[in-house]
Amino acid sequence: MASTPETSVLIPTYDQPALLIETLESVFAQTYTDYEIVIVDDGSPPSTRDALRPFLDRLVYVRKERGGIGSAKNAGLARCKGRFVAFLDHDDIWAREKLLVQIGALKEEPKYRVSYCRYEVTGTRDRPARTRPRKGYSGMILDRLMERTLVRTSSCLVVEREILRNIGPFREDLRVADDYEMLLRLAARHPFLFVDRVLLSYRQHAGAASADEVAKARDMAEILREWDDAPELSPAGRSALRRRLGLHLARLGQMEIRRGSLLAALRLVGEGIRLRPTRAPAFLVDLFRF
């Protein structure tokens, strides 16, 4: 490991030692070698450090009190030394050439300081494996991010560390959507380079943070509310934001109905109708269809 590596691989983790070791092995297998690994243990039981013990001389291990995914990433960024930061969730798997391809692409296109790649979403009993995004875009993609989640996981991102410092830390109050909120801030100021190769396996399992649909809907609604009046959005981007916010409000409303709180559900629908008055019937349909 070089004293000043070109790239810092940042892996936040909490209590998934078996998956973490598989993820770590995909980093050790990289054809690109000018990297350091920073693992932030967000208050896991001792089994996580025990699993990492054979590798501690090959990585930077940071242990902190339990604070959530955003705080773990911030703690890790404070220890990163590389020009680039490559994020990696503790349950995802990189292709062997992942870093070589993405960092090479950024060096060939110096106007870009952020890159993302295509990734495979692993299959489950209910859904087959699939590749995402269906269509990727290079350039200023803020409006696109309002339409759909082009980057579902930060594991497909490589970002220059300097611009991460400039835009500020990850939000520590968000349960699961800290990646998306950070993406919006990056996309408002910097063009993204899309690398059209599948370089990541995004593993779905019950223990994943993204599996918490209630927290996800709440986080997404909060983020989209905050961005509704952002001057960086085009009219089309704002319209896409409001469509997406309406869906999340309907999901939250359905959750309130299941809890027996019809009044809270109707308040959420009312918020959606205020945003898009012409879609009032659709909001009511969405409320009861999930």
KEKE-3310 file (N, C-alpha, C; in steps of 0.2 Angstrom, whole numbers, plus 5000, padded with zeros to 4 digits):
npx = (5004:5004:5011:5005:4991:4983:4969:4956:4947:4932:4923:4909:4903:4891:4889:4889:4898:4902:4897:4904:4918:4918:4915:4927:4936:4934:4939:4953:4955:4956:4962:4968:4980:4983:4978:4971:4962:4949:4940:4925:4919:4904:4900:4898:4895:4909:4912:4914:4926:4934:4933:4939:4952:4963:4966:4970:4982:4982:4974:4965:4957:4943:4935:4919:4906:4889:4881:4874:4873:4877:4885:4895:4901:4905:4915:4924:4928:4935:4947:4952:4965:4967:4967:4955:4940:4932:4917:4910:4898:4896:4891:4891:4899:4913:4918:4933:4940:4935:4940:4951:4945:4935:4943:4952:4944:4940:4952:4955:4945:4946:4937:4927:4923:4917:4911:4900:4894:4887:4877:4874:4859:4857:4847:4832:4820:4808:4811:4820:4838:4844:4850:4856:4859:4845:4847:4860:4868:4879:4886:4877:4866:4856:4842:4838:4841:4830:4820:4822:4831:4846:4858:4858:4866:4880:4891:4894:4900:4914:4923:4931:4940:4942:4931:4921:4924:4921:4907:4902:4897:4890:4873:4868:4856:4848:4840:4842:4843:4855:4864:4857:4854:4866:4871:4862:4867:4880:4877:4871:4881:4891:4897:4893:4901:4896:4900:4899:4898:4896:4900:4899:4891:4876:4870:4855:4847:4838:4844:4849:4851:4844:4833:4823:4808:4799:4808:4815:4805:4801:4813:4815:4804:4807:4819:4815:4805:4814:4821:4812:4811:4823:4835:4843:4836:4827:4811:4806:4813:4808:4795:4796:4802:4791:4781:4788:4789:4775:4772:4780:4773:4761:4764:4768:4756:4749:4755:4752:4738:4738:4743:4732:4729:4720:4718:4731:4735:4727:4732:4744:4741:4734:4745:4752:4742:4742:4754:4752:4739:4731:4732:4724:4714:4723:4732:4724:4720:4733:4736:4728:4732:4744)
npy = (4994:5011:5025:5037:5034:5033:5031:5030:5017:5016:5009:5007:4998:4987:4975:4963:4952:4941:4944:4956:4951:4944:4955:4963:4954:4956:4968:4966:4959:4967:4973:4985:4993:5004:5009:5012:5005:5009:5005:5008:5004:5003:5003:4989:4972:4962:4952:4957:4964:4953:4945:4953:4953:4945:4953:4966:4972:4976:4987:5002:5002:5009:5011:5016:5023:5017:5026:5027:5026:5037:5045:5035:5035:5049:5048:5040:5047:5057:5050:5046:5047:5048:5054:5051:5045:5029:5023:5009:4998:4987:4975:4973:4968:4970:4970:4963:4973:4985:4997:5000:5003:5014:5024:5026:5030:5043:5050:5050:5059:5073:5084:5079:5074:5065:5048:5035:5018:5005:4992:4976:4970:4958:4943:4938:4927:4931:4940:4941:4942:4958:4972:4988:5006:5006:5014:5025:5041:5054:5070:5084:5079:5081:5084:5071:5063:5066:5060:5046:5033:5033:5030:5018:5014:5019:5011:5011:5022:5033:5047:5063:5067:5080:5087:5082:5086:5100:5100:5097:5087:5070:5068:5065:5062:5055:5039:5029:5035:5043:5042:5046:5059:5065:5063:5072:5084:5084:5082:5094:5103:5097:5089:5072:5057:5043:5026:5014:5000:4984:4984:4980:4970:4972:4967:4960:4958:4953:4960:4971:4989:4997:4989:4993:4999:5009:5018:5022:5028:5039:5046:5049:5057:5068:5073:5076:5086:5096:5099:5105:5118:5121:5131:5125:5116:5112:5117:5104:5095:5099:5096:5082:5079:5082:5072:5061:5063:5063:5050:5044:5050:5045:5031:5033:5037:5025:5017:5024:5021:5007:5007:5012:5026:5036:5050:5055:5049:5056:5069:5068:5065:5076:5085:5081:5084:5098:5101:5096:5100:5096:5082:5076:5065:5055:5054:5050:5037:5031:5031:5020:5009:5002)
npz = (5000:4995:5002:5000:4993:4977:4977:4988:4995:5002:5015:5024:5038:5047:5057:5048:5046:5037:5024:5023:5022:5010:5001:5004:4999:4985:4983:4986:4975:4964:4948:4947:4958:4966:4979:4995:5009:5018:5032:5041:5056:5062:5076:5078:5084:5092:5083:5070:5070:5074:5062:5053:5057:5051:5041:5045:5043:5031:5029:5034:5049:5057:5071:5078:5089:5087:5075:5063:5044:5037:5046:5048:5035:5035:5045:5039:5027:5033:5036:5024:5011:4997:4980:4973:4979:4981:4984:4994:4998:5012:5008:4994:4978:4969:4951:4945:4937:4940:4947:4939:4927:4929:4935:4926:4915:4921:4921:4907:4903:4909:4912:4919:4936:4943:4942:4937:4936:4926:4934:4941:4948:4960:4959:4967:4976:4971:4960:4945:4942:4936:4926:4930:4928:4916:4906:4905:4908:4903:4909:4915:4927:4935:4934:4928:4939:4947:4940:4940:4949:4945:4951:4962:4972:4981:4979:4965:4963:4959:4965:4965:4979:4983:4978:4986:4999:4996:4995:5007:5021:5022:5025:5042:5048:5040:5037:5027:5014:5012:5002:4990:4993:4994:4981:4974:4978:4973:4959:4956:4955:4947:4932:4928:4924:4914:4914:4904:4908:4916:4932:4945:4958:4965:4979:4985:5000:5016:5027:5022:5022:5013:5012:5021:5019:5024:5031:5019:5011:5019:5021:5007:5004:5012:5007:4994:4996:5001:4990:4981:4977:4972:4963:4953:4946:4931:4923:4919:4927:4939:4938:4937:4949:4957:4953:4958:4971:4975:4973:4984:4995:4993:4996:5010:5015:5013:5022:5034:5034:5036:5049:5055:5055:5048:5046:5046:5034:5025:5026:5021:5007:5004:5004:4993:4983:4984:4978:4965:4959:4948:4948:4957:4958:4954:4965:4975:4970:4970:4984:4988:4981:4984)
capx = (5000:5008:5010:4999:4988:4979:4962:4954:4941:4928:4918:4906:4900:4888:4887:4888:4905:4903:4896:4910:4924:4917:4916:4934:4940:4933:4944:4959:4956:4957:4968:4971:4982:4986:4973:4970:4955:4947:4934:4923:4915:4899:4898:4897:4898:4916:4913:4916:4933:4937:4933:4944:4959:4969:4968:4971:4989:4981:4968:4964:4951:4941:4929:4915:4900:4884:4878:4871:4877:4880:4890:4901:4904:4909:4921:4929:4931:4941:4953:4954:4970:4968:4964:4949:4936:4928:4913:4909:4894:4899:4887:4892:4905:4916:4921:4940:4943:4931:4943:4955:4941:4932:4948:4955:4939:4940:4959:4954:4940:4947:4931:4923:4926:4913:4909:4896:4895:4881:4878:4869:4855:4856:4841:4829:4815:4803:4813:4827:4844:4843:4855:4854:4853:4843:4850:4864:4869:4884:4884:4873:4861:4851:4835:4838:4840:4823:4815:4823:4837:4851:4863:4855:4871:4886:4896:4896:4903:4921:4923:4937:4939:4941:4924:4917:4925:4918:4900:4900:4897:4884:4867:4868:4849:4844:4841:4844:4844:4860:4868:4854:4854:4873:4871:4859:4871:4885:4874:4869:4887:4897:4894:4894:4903:4893:4904:4894:4900:4893:4906:4897:4885:4872:4866:4849:4845:4834:4847:4852:4848:4839:4827:4818:4804:4796:4813:4816:4800:4801:4819:4815:4799:4810:4824:4812:4802:4819:4824:4807:4812:4830:4836:4847:4831:4823:4804:4805:4816:4804:4789:4798:4802:4784:4778:4791:4787:4768:4772:4782:4768:4756:4767:4768:4749:4746:4758:4748:4732:4739:4743:4725:4729:4717:4719:4738:4736:4724:4736:4750:4738:4733:4751:4753:4737:4744:4760:4750:4732:4727:4733:4721:4711:4728:4734:4719:4721:4740:4735:4725:4734:4750)
capy = (5000:5017:5030:5042:5031:5038:5030:5027:5013:5018:5004:5007:4992:4986:4968:4958:4950:4936:4948:4961:4948:4943:4962:4965:4950:4959:4974:4963:4955:4972:4974:4992:4992:5010:5011:5011:5003:5012:5002:5011:4999:5008:5000:4982:4967:4960:4947:4960:4965:4946:4943:4957:4952:4943:4958:4972:4975:4978:4992:5006:5000:5014:5009:5021:5021:5017:5032:5027:5025:5044:5046:5031:5038:5055:5046:5037:5052:5060:5046:5045:5051:5047:5059:5048:5040:5024:5020:5002:4995:4981:4969:4973:4965:4974:4966:4964:4979:4991:5003:5002:5006:5020:5029:5027:5035:5050:5053:5052:5064:5078:5088:5075:5073:5060:5043:5030:5013:5000:4987:4970:4969:4951:4940:4935:4922:4934:4944:4938:4947:4963:4977:4995:5008:5003:5019:5030:5048:5058:5077:5087:5074:5082:5082:5064:5060:5067:5056:5039:5032:5031:5027:5016:5012:5023:5007:5012:5029:5036:5054:5066:5069:5087:5090:5079:5091:5106:5101:5096:5080:5066:5069:5060:5062:5051:5032:5025:5039:5048:5042:5050:5066:5067:5063:5078:5090:5083:5083:5101:5107:5094:5084:5065:5052:5036:5021:5009:4993:4981:4983:4979:4966:4975:4961:4962:4953:4956:4964:4978:4995:4999:4985:4997:5003:5014:5023:5025:5033:5045:5050:5052:5063:5074:5076:5079:5092:5101:5101:5107:5125:5122:5135:5122:5112:5115:5115:5097:5092:5100:5092:5075:5078:5082:5066:5056:5065:5061:5042:5043:5053:5039:5026:5034:5037:5019:5015:5026:5018:5001:5009:5014:5033:5038:5057:5056:5047:5061:5075:5066:5065:5083:5088:5079:5088:5105:5101:5095:5100:5092:5075:5074:5059:5050:5054:5045:5030:5029:5030:5014:5004:4999)
capz = (5000:4995:5008:4998:4988:4972:4978:4994:4995:5009:5016:5030:5039:5053:5059:5043:5045:5032:5018:5023:5020:5003:4998:5005:4994:4978:4983:4985:4968:4959:4944:4949:4965:4970:4983:5002:5011:5025:5034:5047:5059:5065:5082:5077:5089:5091:5078:5064:5071:5073:5055:5050:5061:5047:5036:5048:5041:5024:5028:5039:5052:5061:5075:5081:5092:5082:5073:5056:5038:5035:5051:5046:5029:5036:5049:5034:5023:5037:5036:5017:5009:4990:4976:4972:4984:4978:4990:4993:5004:5014:5005:4987:4975:4963:4946:4946:4933:4942:4949:4933:4921:4931:4937:4919:4912:4923:4919:4900:4903:4915:4914:4924:4942:4946:4938:4940:4931:4926:4940:4941:4954:4961:4960:4973:4975:4968:4955:4942:4941:4931:4925:4930:4925:4909:4901:4908:4905:4906:4909:4921:4927:4941:4932:4927:4946:4949:4936:4942:4953:4941:4955:4968:4977:4980:4977:4958:4962:4960:4966:4967:4986:4984:4978:4992:5004:4995:4995:5013:5023:5021:5030:5047:5050:5035:5039:5021:5008:5012:4996:4986:4995:4992:4974:4971:4979:4968:4952:4955:4953:4943:4927:4929:4918:4914:4912:4901:4909:4922:4936:4952:4959:4970:4982:4989:5006:5021:5031:5019:5025:5008:5013:5025:5014:5028:5031:5013:5009:5023:5018:5000:5004:5015:5002:4988:4998:5001:4983:4976:4975:4970:4957:4948:4943:4926:4924:4918:4933:4945:4937:4938:4957:4961:4952:4962:4978:4975:4974:4990:4999:4993:5000:5017:5017:5014:5028:5039:5034:5039:5056:5058:5055:5041:5046:5044:5027:5021:5026:5016:5001:5004:5002:4986:4979:4984:4974:4958:4959:4942:4949:4964:4958:4954:4972:4979:4968:4972:4991:4990:4977:4986)
cpx = (5004:5006:5005:4996:4984:4971:4961:4947:4938:4923:4915:4903:4896:4886:4885:4895:4906:4902:4902:4916:4923:4918:4923:4938:4939:4937:4951:4961:4957:4963:4972:4974:4984:4980:4974:4963:4954:4940:4932:4917:4910:4896:4895:4899:4905:4917:4915:4924:4937:4938:4938:4951:4964:4971:4970:4977:4988:4976:4969:4957:4949:4935:4926:4909:4894:4881:4875:4876:4880:4886:4896:4905:4908:4915:4926:4932:4936:4947:4956:4960:4971:4965:4957:4946:4931:4924:4911:4905:4897:4896:4888:4898:4907:4918:4929:4943:4939:4935:4948:4951:4938:4937:4951:4951:4940:4947:4958:4950:4941:4941:4926:4926:4922:4911:4905:4896:4888:4883:4872:4866:4854:4849:4838:4824:4810:4805:4820:4832:4842:4849:4852:4860:4851:4847:4854:4866:4875:4882:4881:4867:4856:4844:4834:4837:4833:4818:4816:4830:4842:4856:4860:4859:4877:4892:4898:4899:4911:4921:4929:4936:4939:4934:4919:4918:4922:4911:4897:4898:4890:4879:4867:4861:4845:4846:4845:4846:4850:4864:4864:4854:4861:4874:4868:4863:4877:4883:4872:4875:4892:4894:4897:4896:4900:4898:4899:4896:4897:4899:4905:4891:4882:4868:4860:4848:4841:4837:4850:4848:4843:4833:4821:4814:4801:4802:4815:4811:4800:4807:4818:4810:4803:4815:4820:4808:4808:4821:4818:4808:4819:4831:4839:4842:4828:4816:4803:4807:4811:4797:4790:4799:4795:4780:4781:4789:4779:4768:4774:4777:4763:4758:4766:4761:4747:4749:4754:4741:4733:4740:4737:4725:4726:4718:4726:4739:4733:4728:4742:4747:4736:4739:4753:4748:4739:4750:4757:4742:4728:4728:4729:4718:4717:4731:4730:4720:4728:4739:4733:4727:4740:4749)
cpy = (5006:5021:5035:5039:5035:5037:5028:5024:5014:5013:5005:5001:4992:4979:4964:4956:4946:4940:4953:4957:4946:4950:4964:4961:4953:4965:4971:4960:4961:4972:4980:4991:4998:5013:5009:5009:5006:5009:5005:5006:5003:5005:4993:4978:4965:4956:4951:4962:4958:4944:4947:4956:4950:4948:4965:4976:4978:4984:4996:5004:5006:5011:5015:5019:5021:5024:5032:5027:5032:5046:5042:5033:5044:5053:5044:5042:5056:5057:5045:5050:5052:5053:5057:5044:5036:5021:5013:5000:4989:4974:4968:4970:4968:4968:4968:4970:4985:4997:5005:5005:5013:5025:5031:5032:5042:5053:5054:5058:5069:5083:5085:5073:5068:5055:5038:5024:5009:4995:4982:4970:4961:4949:4938:4930:4925:4938:4941:4944:4952:4968:4984:4999:5006:5008:5024:5036:5051:5066:5079:5083:5075:5081:5075:5060:5061:5062:5048:5039:5029:5027:5025:5014:5016:5018:5007:5018:5029:5043:5057:5068:5076:5090:5087:5084:5098:5106:5099:5088:5076:5068:5063:5058:5057:5044:5028:5029:5044:5048:5047:5057:5069:5068:5069:5084:5090:5085:5090:5105:5104:5089:5077:5061:5045:5031:5015:5002:4990:4980:4982:4974:4969:4969:4963:4956:4957:4961:4970:4984:4998:4995:4988:5002:5009:5020:5026:5030:5039:5049:5053:5058:5069:5077:5079:5086:5098:5104:5104:5114:5127:5126:5131:5117:5115:5113:5108:5093:5093:5096:5084:5074:5078:5075:5061:5057:5062:5053:5041:5045:5047:5033:5027:5035:5030:5015:5017:5023:5011:5002:5011:5022:5036:5046:5059:5055:5053:5067:5074:5067:5073:5087:5087:5083:5095:5106:5100:5094:5096:5085:5072:5067:5053:5049:5049:5038:5027:5027:5023:5008:5000:4993)
cpz = (5000:5000:5006:4992:4983:4974:4985:4993:5002:5010:5023:5032:5046:5053:5053:5041:5039:5025:5017:5020:5012:4999:4998:5000:4987:4977:4982:4978:4962:4955:4945:4956:4969:4974:4991:5003:5018:5027:5041:5050:5064:5071:5082:5083:5088:5085:5071:5065:5071:5066:5051:5052:5056:5042:5038:5046:5034:5023:5034:5043:5057:5065:5078:5085:5086:5081:5066:5050:5037:5040:5050:5040:5031:5040:5044:5030:5027:5037:5029:5015:5001:4986:4974:4978:4980:4984:4988:4999:5006:5012:4997:4984:4969:4958:4947:4942:4935:4943:4942:4928:4923:4932:4930:4915:4914:4921:4911:4899:4908:4916:4919:4930:4946:4941:4941:4934:4931:4932:4939:4948:4955:4961:4966:4971:4970:4961:4952:4943:4936:4931:4926:4930:4918:4904:4906:4905:4908:4905:4915:4922:4933:4939:4931:4934:4949:4946:4939:4946:4949:4945:4962:4973:4976:4979:4970:4957:4963:4960:4968:4975:4987:4983:4983:4998:5003:4996:5002:5015:5021:5027:5035:5050:5046:5037:5033:5015:5008:5006:4991:4987:4993:4984:4971:4972:4974:4961:4951:4953:4949:4938:4929:4923:4919:4911:4910:4902:4916:4927:4943:4952:4966:4973:4987:4994:5011:5026:5029:5022:5020:5008:5017:5021:5018:5028:5025:5010:5013:5021:5012:5000:5007:5011:4997:4990:4998:4995:4978:4974:4973:4963:4951:4944:4937:4927:4923:4924:4939:4944:4939:4946:4960:4959:4957:4969:4979:4977:4981:4996:4999:4997:5008:5019:5018:5020:5034:5040:5038:5047:5059:5058:5049:5041:5044:5037:5023:5021:5021:5009:4999:5001:4995:4981:4979:4979:4966:4958:4954:4943:4955:4963:4958:4961:4976:4977:4971:4980:4992:4986:4979:4991)
residu = (MET:ALA:SER:THR:PRO:GLU:THR:SER:VAL:LEU:ILE:PRO:THR:TYR:ASP:GLN:PRO:ALA:LEU:LEU:ILE:GLU:THR:LEU:GLU:SER:VAL:PHE:ALA:GLN:THR:TYR:THR:ASP:TYR:GLU:ILE:VAL:ILE:VAL:ASP:ASP:GLY:SER:PRO:PRO:SER:THR:ARG:ASP:ALA:LEU:ARG:PRO:PHE:LEU:ASP:ARG:LEU:VAL:TYR:VAL:ARG:LYS:GLU:ARG:GLY:GLY:ILE:GLY:SER:ALA:LYS:ASN:ALA:GLY:LEU:ALA:ARG:CYS:LYS:GLY:ARG:PHE:VAL:ALA:PHE:LEU:ASP:HIS:ASP:ASP:ILE:TRP:ALA:ARG:GLU:LYS:LEU:LEU:VAL:GLN:ILE:GLY:ALA:LEU:LYS:GLU:GLU:PRO:LYS:TYR:ARG:VAL:SER:TYR:CYS:ARG:TYR:GLU:VAL:THR:GLY:THR:ARG:ASP:ARG:PRO:ALA:ARG:THR:ARG:PRO:ARG:LYS:GLY:TYR:SER:GLY:MET:ILE:LEU:ASP:ARG:LEU:MET:GLU:ARG:THR:LEU:VAL:ARG:THR:SER:SER:CYS:LEU:VAL:VAL:GLU:ARG:GLU:ILE:LEU:ARG:ASN:ILE:GLY:PRO:PHE:ARG:GLU:ASP:LEU:ARG:VAL:ALA:ASP:ASP:TYR:GLU:MET:LEU:LEU:ARG:LEU:ALA:ALA:ARG:HIS:PRO:PHE:LEU:PHE:VAL:ASP:ARG:VAL:LEU:LEU:SER:TYR:ARG:GLN:HIS:ALA:GLY:ALA:ALA:SER:ALA:ASP:GLU:VAL:ALA:LYS:ALA:ARG:ASP:MET:ALA:GLU:ILE:LEU:ARG:GLU:TRP:ASP:ASP:ALA:PRO:GLU:LEU:SER:PRO:ALA:GLY:ARG:SER:ALA:LEU:ARG:ARG:ARG:LEU:GLY:LEU:HIS:LEU:ALA:ARG:LEU:GLY:GLN:MET:GLU:ILE:ARG:ARG:GLY:SER:LEU:LEU:ALA:ALA:LEU:ARG:LEU:VAL:GLY:GLU:GLY:ILE:ARG:LEU:ARG:PRO:THR:ARG:ALA:PRO:ALA:PHE:LEU:VAL:ASP:LEU:PHE:ARG:PHE)
# end
